[in-house]
């Protein structure tokens, strides 16, 4: 997986509170350029809050988050967010826009010429496995759930942002489509060398996609390691997830 030692994002002693209650506490970690960091944890563990601190949807109560070496509070928030592709579970596609217009939205906001946008849109649709001649003029309601997610990924990549954030993007899909998209996305990430922050509560998904897994529990990052090292973690919460993974693997073997 393309990776280097340059830092894309850094959390320094970050706490974020609401109504005097910390949602995440004392976060200290870095995300290297080109890596796929999966934030894993149960519902309410702080995964999505951590992600939203990166694109300044949330501002730290204490500490600071650095993007490209600059605290997010010093970034123009629009410029910051245009450097970050964002994919969510329901894709957030505009229903009255065609696929072509949805994918080309950010480049058009950036002032790209229409011919340049069209070329980029067609290139990206091809990249995510959708024939542009067949899909460019369709509307979101004319697509399957898996196809809409592919369009969502294409839109996130459209302006070639250095960082992609993905918040349980495949969670609502059937298991077969989900596995296909996980494998497709892994191929894309390796090919493009993007820095990816991916939120999930699915341990199998984490092991398919991650170069490192960050396990969150009670608003704290309790384990941050490669999938291989994660399997050796003695932390009770990590052991619970690993046991879940083993059960799923055993069940899969027994059912064959």
C-alpha positions as CSV (number, residue, x, y, z in Angstrom):
1,X,0.0,0.0,0.0
2,X,1.6,3.4,-1.0
3,X,2.7,5.1,2.1
4,X,5.3,7.4,3.4
5,X,6.4,9.0,6.6
6,X,5.0,12.4,5.9
7,X,2.1,13.3,8.2
8,X,-1.2,14.2,6.7
9,X,-3.2,14.7,10.0
10,X,-2.1,15.1,13.6
11,X,-4.1,15.1,16.8
12,X,-2.3,16.8,19.7
13,X,-4.0,16.3,23.2
14,X,-7.4,16.7,21.7
15,X,-10.6,16.7,23.8
16,X,-14.0,17.6,22.5
17,X,-16.8,18.2,24.9
18,X,-20.5,19.0,24.7
19,X,-22.4,20.3,27.7
20,X,-19.3,19.7,29.8
21,X,-19.2,16.1,28.8
22,X,-16.2,14.9,26.8
23,X,-17.2,13.0,23.6
24,X,-13.5,12.3,22.9
25,X,-10.6,12.7,25.3
26,X,-6.8,13.1,25.1
27,X,-6.4,12.0,21.5
28,X,-2.7,11.9,20.4
29,X,-2.0,10.3,17.1
30,X,-0.8,10.9,13.5
31,X,-2.1,9.8,10.2
32,X,0.6,9.3,7.6
33,X,0.1,10.2,3.9
34,X,-1.1,7.3,1.8
35,X,-2.3,5.1,4.7
36,X,-5.7,3.7,5.3
37,X,-6.6,4.3,9.0
38,X,-9.8,2.5,10.1
39,X,-11.4,3.9,13.2
40,X,-13.1,0.9,14.8
41,X,-15.4,0.8,17.8
42,X,-18.9,0.3,19.1
43,X,-21.7,2.9,18.6
44,X,-21.0,6.0,20.7
45,X,-17.3,5.3,21.1
46,X,-16.2,8.6,19.4
47,X,-15.3,7.4,15.9
48,X,-17.4,9.9,13.9
49,X,-16.7,12.7,16.3
50,X,-12.9,12.1,15.8
51,X,-13.5,12.2,12.0
52,X,-15.5,15.5,12.2
53,X,-12.6,17.1,14.1
54,X,-10.4,16.6,11.0
55,X,-12.6,18.6,8.6
56,X,-13.5,21.2,11.2
57,X,-17.2,20.3,11.6
58,X,-16.1,20.2,15.2
59,X,-13.5,22.3,16.9
60,X,-11.4,20.9,19.8
61,X,-12.4,22.1,23.2
62,X,-8.7,21.4,24.2
63,X,-5.7,20.7,22.1
64,X,-5.4,21.0,18.3
65,X,-5.8,19.0,15.1
66,X,-3.3,19.8,12.4
67,X,-4.0,19.2,8.7
68,X,-1.0,19.5,6.5
69,X,0.9,20.9,9.4
70,X,-1.5,23.7,10.0
71,X,-4.1,23.8,12.9
72,X,-7.6,23.4,11.5
73,X,-8.6,26.5,13.3
74,X,-6.2,28.5,11.1
75,X,-7.7,27.1,7.8
76,X,-10.4,28.7,5.8
77,X,-13.0,26.0,6.4
78,X,-14.2,25.9,2.8
79,X,-10.6,25.5,1.5
80,X,-10.0,22.8,4.1
81,X,-13.1,20.8,3.2
82,X,-12.3,20.9,-0.5
83,X,-9.0,19.1,0.3
84,X,-11.0,16.3,1.9
85,X,-13.3,14.0,0.1
86,X,-16.2,12.9,2.3
87,X,-18.3,9.7,1.8
88,X,-21.2,8.8,4.1
89,X,-23.6,5.9,4.3
90,X,-26.4,7.4,2.3
91,X,-24.0,9.1,-0.2
92,X,-25.7,12.5,0.1
93,X,-26.3,12.7,-3.7
94,X,-28.5,15.5,-5.0
95,X,-31.6,13.7,-6.2
96,X,-32.4,16.3,-8.9
97,X,-28.8,16.2,-10.3
98,X,-27.7,13.6,-12.9
99,X,-24.8,11.3,-12.0
100,X,-22.5,13.5,-14.1
101,X,-23.6,16.7,-12.4
102,X,-23.3,15.1,-8.9
103,X,-19.7,13.9,-9.6
104,X,-18.7,17.2,-11.2
105,X,-20.1,19.4,-8.4
106,X,-16.8,20.2,-6.6
107,X,-14.8,20.8,-9.8
108,X,-17.5,23.2,-11.0
109,X,-17.4,25.1,-7.7
110,X,-13.6,25.2,-8.1
111,X,-14.1,26.9,-11.5
112,X,-13.0,24.1,-13.8
113,X,-14.0,24.4,-17.4
114,X,-16.9,22.3,-18.6
115,X,-14.9,20.1,-20.9
116,X,-12.3,19.4,-18.2
117,X,-15.1,18.5,-15.8
118,X,-16.7,16.1,-18.2
119,X,-13.4,14.4,-18.9
120,X,-12.8,14.0,-15.2
121,X,-16.3,12.7,-14.5
122,X,-16.0,10.1,-17.2
123,X,-12.6,9.0,-16.0
124,X,-13.8,8.6,-12.4
125,X,-17.0,6.7,-13.4
126,X,-14.8,4.3,-15.3
127,X,-12.5,4.0,-12.3
128,X,-15.3,3.0,-9.9
129,X,-16.7,0.5,-12.3
130,X,-19.6,2.4,-13.9
131,X,-19.7,2.8,-17.6
132,X,-20.1,6.6,-18.2
133,X,-22.1,6.1,-21.4
134,X,-24.6,4.1,-19.5
135,X,-24.7,5.9,-16.1
136,X,-23.7,9.6,-16.6
137,X,-27.2,10.8,-17.4
138,X,-29.0,8.7,-14.9
139,X,-30.5,10.1,-11.7
140,X,-29.8,8.7,-8.2
141,X,-33.2,7.1,-7.9
142,X,-32.4,5.1,-11.1
143,X,-29.4,3.4,-9.4
144,X,-29.0,0.5,-7.0
145,X,-27.6,1.2,-3.5
146,X,-24.2,-0.1,-4.5
147,X,-24.2,2.0,-7.7
148,X,-25.1,5.1,-5.6
149,X,-22.1,4.4,-3.3
150,X,-19.8,4.1,-6.3
151,X,-21.0,7.5,-7.4
152,X,-20.4,8.9,-3.9
153,X,-16.8,7.6,-4.0
154,X,-16.4,9.1,-7.5
155,X,-17.7,12.5,-6.3
156,X,-15.4,12.4,-3.3
157,X,-12.4,11.9,-5.6
158,X,-13.5,14.4,-8.2
159,X,-11.2,17.4,-7.3
160,X,-8.4,15.0,-6.4
161,X,-8.3,15.7,-2.7
162,X,-5.3,14.4,-0.8
163,X,-7.5,12.9,2.0
164,X,-10.7,10.8,2.0
165,X,-13.0,10.5,4.9
166,X,-15.5,7.7,4.9
167,X,-18.2,7.3,7.6
168,X,-19.6,3.7,7.4
169,X,-20.2,4.1,3.7
170,X,-21.1,0.5,3.0
171,X,-23.1,-0.2,6.1
172,X,-26.6,-0.2,4.5
173,X,-25.7,-2.5,1.7
174,X,-26.3,-6.2,1.3
175,X,-23.3,-8.5,2.3
176,X,-22.4,-9.4,-1.3
177,X,-22.4,-5.8,-2.6
178,X,-20.6,-4.6,0.5
179,X,-17.8,-7.1,0.0
180,X,-17.5,-6.2,-3.7
181,X,-17.2,-2.5,-2.8
182,X,-14.7,-3.1,0.0
183,X,-12.5,-5.0,-2.4
184,X,-13.0,-2.4,-5.1
185,X,-12.2,0.4,-2.7
186,X,-9.1,-1.3,-1.4
187,X,-7.9,-1.6,-5.0
188,X,-8.6,2.1,-5.6
189,X,-6.8,3.2,-2.5
190,X,-3.7,1.3,-3.3
191,X,-3.8,2.5,-6.9
192,X,-4.3,6.2,-6.1
193,X,-2.3,6.3,-2.9
194,X,-4.9,8.5,-1.1
195,X,-4.8,9.0,2.7
196,X,-8.0,7.5,4.0
197,X,-9.8,7.7,7.3
198,X,-12.6,5.1,7.5
199,X,-15.1,4.7,10.3
200,X,-16.7,1.3,11.0
201,X,-18.0,-0.9,13.8
202,X,-17.4,-4.0,11.6
203,X,-14.2,-5.8,12.5
204,X,-14.2,-7.8,9.2
205,X,-14.4,-4.6,7.2
206,X,-11.5,-3.1,9.3
207,X,-9.3,-6.1,8.5
208,X,-10.1,-5.9,4.8
209,X,-9.3,-2.2,4.4
210,X,-6.9,-1.0,7.1
211,X,-3.2,-0.4,7.0
212,X,-3.7,0.5,10.7
213,X,-6.7,0.1,13.0
214,X,-7.5,2.6,15.7
215,X,-9.8,1.1,18.3
216,X,-12.0,3.6,20.2
217,X,-13.7,3.0,23.5
218,X,-15.4,5.6,25.7
219,X,-14.1,8.5,23.6
220,X,-10.5,7.4,23.9
221,X,-8.2,5.8,21.3
222,X,-7.1,2.6,23.2
223,X,-5.3,0.7,20.4
224,X,-3.6,1.9,17.3
225,X,-1.8,-0.8,15.3
226,X,-1.5,-2.8,12.1
227,X,-4.1,-5.6,11.7
228,X,-1.4,-8.2,12.5
229,X,-0.4,-6.5,15.8
230,X,-4.1,-5.7,16.6
231,X,-4.7,-9.4,16.9
232,X,-2.1,-9.6,19.7
233,X,-3.5,-6.7,21.7
234,X,-4.2,-7.6,25.4
235,X,-6.8,-4.8,25.8
236,X,-10.2,-6.3,26.8
237,X,-12.1,-4.3,24.2
238,X,-9.7,-5.5,21.4
239,X,-10.0,-9.0,22.7
240,X,-13.8,-8.7,22.4
241,X,-13.6,-7.6,18.8
242,X,-11.0,-10.3,18.0
243,X,-13.3,-12.9,19.5
244,X,-16.2,-11.6,17.4
245,X,-13.9,-11.9,14.3
246,X,-13.0,-15.5,15.2
247,X,-16.6,-16.4,15.7
248,X,-17.5,-15.0,12.3
249,X,-14.6,-16.8,10.6
250,X,-15.5,-20.1,12.3
251,X,-19.2,-19.6,11.4
252,X,-18.2,-18.9,7.7
253,X,-16.1,-22.1,7.6
254,X,-18.8,-24.2,9.3
255,X,-21.4,-23.0,6.9
256,X,-19.4,-23.9,3.7
